[in-house]
Amino acid sequence: MALRPLNDRIIVKRSEPELKTASGIVIPDSAGEKPEQGEVLAVGPGRRTERGDYLAPSVKVGDKVIFGKYSGQTVKLDGDELLVVREEDLFAVIVDKN
């Protein structure tokens, strides 16, 4: 099953949580926090302007993004936990320096 977001909504799959600290200490699932970054899976057509035109989102499928801790709505689809956020809830796109 696929999702097609409406308006300026974006579907994000959270990154996997870190299970070890830098020093090698294992973090149990119950103690770890959900990561606040993920990969964009789908993008809606954008926000409508006052004239009725769509203003295209500034992110695209495949972008790595950072979002707020309490941003968006979590949905489960085919066993995956996805996040539906508005474009304005995204803080940044992670740019690969390579």
Secondary structure, DSSP 8 states (H G I E B T S, - for coil): ------TTEEEEEE-----B-TT--B--TTT----SEEEEEEE-S-EE-TTS-EE--S--TT-EEEE-TT-SEEEEETTEEEEEEEGGGEEEEE----
